[in-house]
Amino acid sequence: MAPRYSAQHLQVFACTLLVRAGMPPDMAGDVADVLLEGDLLGHDTHGLQLLAPYLAEVEKGTMRVAGSYEVVNERPACAIWDGRRLPGPWLCLRALEQAIAQARQFGTGTIVIRRSHHIACLAAYLKRATDQGFVMQLLCSDPNGASVAPFGGTRAVFTPDPLAFGFPTGGDPVLIDISASLTTNGMTNRLHRQGKRFAYPWLIDAEGNATDDPGVLFDKPPGTILPLGGLEAGHKGYGLALIVEALTGGLAGFGRSDAKEGWGATVFVQIIDPDAFGSRKDFERQAAWIARACQENPPRAGVGSVKLPGQRGLQRRREQLQSGVQLSPEITPALAGWAEKLQVALPVPMD
């Protein structure tokens, strides 16, 4: 059985590494919190798996750690920031705070960030809003890379273009974290490193042939990840990708048509206060009805029960906070060199 680690010890370990690498303590704490939250929820390709690459980006100076964002344009209920390639989790948490403040006053708040660094797991932000009774929408694109072709095409135009949406129900919130593609770059890279294949043909090679081999993404010319819906219904994922691109790069006025700066993100953060509409009480009454109708729905053969998006993740989060976090086997070895270099003790598994 994989070893378990104290969530608190993992947070301190990640934060200490980032501080030793040169990141201010408050910024490092935010980044460590978001990465750990990804693992707690089970998104282990976008949790502490990212810590070693983040440390490498700090060392190279391609993830900036000094100063703050620049407000480019602002109105009462919206703003655009230049993230100046600062850590994405820190920027997103600041944007979340600002959008909540706007929503409390105006009913909704929206922050768009251009030139952010990578923002990690999108689901990791949602509960901070839903716990306060807000609806949250978070979308992200990376204008510096491309690994997903438009439906019917064979050359990459988009990144997986993830989008997340969370809303309160009066009980556990609904936490939706999906992408406009069938899989992510993180999972494709992991399987390629491990010499494994996907369970389904979620990619195409450079000639457009469907395959389960993640290696086609590294061929010359490369293949691509298929949009959500695959060969049969990928027009739906293609449409979602265009929406993400419009709300990120389009609203930011900075994206794929501009010079590339390296691994990063363009981000759309929106908060809605139900009390500015029907009311939070009525919103949660409607949401709770839908949640029950889904969970009590008769399951088809082979399915134990119908789950709500985020339900397994929240259950896993509670279990791991109590019993310890199970990390992907790749994570500790990837961080061992950084721990030695920065003179930080590796976390010790729980008994």
Protein Blocks (a to p, Z undefined) as FASTA:
>chain_A
ZZdddfklmmmmmmmmmmmnopafklmmmmmmmmmmmmmnopamlmmmlmmmmmmmmmno
paccedcdddfbdcfkbccddeklpafklmmmmmmmmmmmmmmmnopacdddehiacebj
fklmmmmmmmnopacddddddfkbcfbdcehiabdfbdfkiadddddehiacddddddfb
fbdfklmmmmmmnopacfbdfbccfkopacfbfklmmgccddddddehijmlmmmmmmmm
mmmmmmmmmmnopajkpccebjcdddddddddfklmnojklmmmmmmmmmmmmmmpccde
hiabacdehklmmmmmmmmmmnopaddfklmmmmmmmmmmnopacddddZZ
